[in-house]
Amino acid sequence: MNWDWGAVRDFMPHFRDGLLVTLQALALGSVISFALGLVWALLMRAPTRWVRWPVGAVTEFVRNTPLLVQLFFLFYVLPEWGLTFSALTTGVFAIGLHYSTYTMQVYRAGIEAVPAGQWEAATALNLPRRRTWTAVILPQAIRRVVPALGNYVISMLKDTPMLMAITVLEMLGQARLYSQQHFRFTEPLTVIGVAFILVSYLASLLLRALERRLVR
């Protein structure tokens, strides 16, 4: 099959729509995974096991089941229980929930890496528990784990094509739809392949810049 630049030109409006959806899913999924992962990490340090054990069970279950299965469950099973959301909302929440169980471990490692002297200093100054976390521990912990969190952003980007399984027309969904309608597969798939590489590279550059800023 010969390369057809006309097919590329015709596909570009569809590509822009798919790229916008992909970036929305990535940005919102990242926010959910980072915020929820921090919540899980803090709950796992609760003094009572009646908090730690349920949180540990839930996060282990989510981490050890495939994202695709979770997408199908949230999109097809929850409506039978009266909980209905749009395909994109379901996909964003599924990605955020799934990756929050990984970012939780990243946060835990960062918190445990904070020197014990920092905890002792906060205690000596009689800082309230909330102030100790927000002003002393978390700023140091998050600064240490930015590179690892950045890796999960790239992983989330590469998992966004799974949203096609629940009818979300992200980049791969748009390419598949265009290919089926026009019987041209090489051009749209090549375009989205290059787009994934570029978006991943730009995301890595932004994360490196953030890491350098936090180090300073």
C-alpha angles and dihedrals in degrees: 000000000000122000111256117201088189089064089051091051092049092048096051097085089053090045092054091052091049093046091053091052091047092051092047091051091046096048097044093040090052092051091050094046094048095046097041092043090056090050091052091048093051093046090051087061093053113129093234124071090214086075099036097050099053091044091049092049094049095047093046091051093050094045093049097050123076119260090231091058090050090051092053092046095050094043102041106023104040093059088061087061092049097262109121126170134165118273093250093048090049092048094048092049092046093052092045093048094046095049094041087074089059097043087050089066090047091053091046090054091048093049092048090050092061106105116256088235090070091059091046092050091051090050092048090053089050092235116175115254093250092049090049091056099041099040104030116018108032097046090055094041096049092048089058097049103045093102092052092047088050090057090057091051088059090047091051090051091054091049096053092090086070087072087074086075090069094044098265108147100218120150097295092042091053091047092050093048093048092047093052092049097046103024091235113127106156099063101047094042091048091050094052091044090057090044092055090051093049095045091048091049093048091048091052091051092051092049092049090051090050090049092052091048092051092048090055 
